[in-house]
Amino acid sequence: MQHPTEQAARLLALAKRDKTSFKALASHPEVDISATGFFAQQVVEKCLKAVAAHHGIVFRRTHDVDELVDLLLQHQVPMPFPPDQFSALNPFAVMFWTVPSSDCCSAGLLSQSQG
């Protein structure tokens, strides 16, 4: 098992890689929102897991950022902004790739300004 500091550093390195992908995709309006949103969600997920690892908090394998935020709050780890703001990223988790973006718009997963 990795030392918590090493695990946190590894997760932050992966988050940095995903942030680079997010920025590259976000600069191209023709890229579907599901791809851009996926990398945004991945950055936040990995950062939350890095914070948990840094604090020695054990977390299960999940892509649910709300679950990770709740876990951190249970351990009195302060959030950089209101916890409910993380929820907007959950639809972009891995499961999101199986739903065409047009279906997400009609199902209300994305606002018309995003889709």
C-alpha positions in Angstrom: 0.0 0.0 0.0 1.3 3.5 -0.9 2.1 6.0 1.8 -0.7 8.6 1.9 1.6 11.4 0.7 2.7 9.3 -2.3 -0.9 8.4 -3.1 -2.0 12.0 -2.9 0.9 13.1 -5.2 0.1 10.4 -7.7 -3.6 11.5 -7.8 -2.7 15.1 -8.2 -0.3 14.3 -11.1 -3.2 12.4 -12.8 -5.5 15.4 -12.1 -3.0 17.7 -13.7 -3.0 15.5 -16.8 -6.8 15.5 -17.0 -6.8 19.3 -16.5 -4.6 19.6 -19.6 -7.0 17.5 -21.5 -9.9 19.6 -20.2 -8.3 22.9 -21.2 -7.5 21.6 -24.7 -11.0 20.4 -25.3 -12.7 23.4 -23.7 -10.9 25.7 -26.2 -12.6 24.0 -29.2 -16.4 24.8 -29.3 -17.0 21.9 -31.7 -16.1 19.4 -29.0 -19.1 17.8 -27.4 -19.8 18.9 -23.9 -19.8 15.3 -22.7 -16.0 15.0 -23.4 -15.1 18.3 -21.8 -17.4 17.6 -18.8 -15.8 14.2 -18.4 -12.4 15.6 -17.9 -13.7 18.4 -15.6 -15.3 15.7 -13.5 -12.1 13.6 -13.5 -10.0 16.6 -12.3 -12.3 17.3 -9.4 -12.7 13.6 -8.5 -8.9 13.0 -8.4 -8.3 16.2 -6.4 -10.9 15.2 -3.8 -9.3 11.7 -3.6 -5.9 13.3 -3.2 -7.2 15.4 -0.3 -8.7 12.3 1.3 -5.4 10.4 0.9 -3.4 13.3 2.3 -5.7 13.2 5.4 -5.4 9.4 5.7 -9.1 9.0 4.9 -10.0 5.6 3.3 -12.3 5.9 0.3 -14.0 3.3 -1.8 -13.6 3.2 -5.6 -16.1 5.6 -6.8 -16.7 8.3 -9.4 -19.3 10.1 -7.3 -17.9 13.5 -6.3 -20.8 14.0 -4.0 -19.9 10.9 -2.1 -16.3 12.1 -1.8 -17.3 15.5 -0.7 -19.6 14.0 2.0 -16.8 11.7 3.2 -14.4 14.7 3.5 -17.0 16.7 5.3 -17.6 13.8 7.7 -13.9 14.1 8.6 -14.2 17.9 9.0 -12.1 18.7 5.9 -13.2 22.2 4.7 -14.3 22.6 1.1 -13.0 25.5 -1.1 -16.6 26.3 -2.1 -20.1 25.2 -1.3 -20.4 21.4 -1.3 -23.5 21.4 -3.5 -21.6 22.9 -6.4 -19.8 19.6 -6.9 -23.0 17.9 -7.9 -23.1 19.4 -11.3 -20.1 17.3 -12.4 -21.6 13.9 -11.4 -23.5 13.3 -14.7 -20.2 13.6 -16.5 -18.6 10.6 -14.7 -17.7 7.5 -16.7 -21.4 6.4 -16.9 -22.0 9.6 -18.9 -20.1 8.2 -22.0 -22.9 5.8 -22.6 -25.6 8.5 -23.1 -25.5 10.6 -26.3 -25.4 14.3 -25.4 -28.6 15.0 -27.2 -30.3 12.5 -24.9 -28.8 14.3 -21.9 -30.2 17.6 -23.0 -33.7 16.2 -23.5 -33.5 14.3 -20.1 -32.5 17.6 -18.4 -28.9 16.5 -17.5 -27.5 19.5 -19.4 -29.0 22.9 -19.7 -29.6 24.2 -23.2 -26.8 26.7 -22.8 -24.4 23.7 -22.3 -25.7 21.3 -24.8 
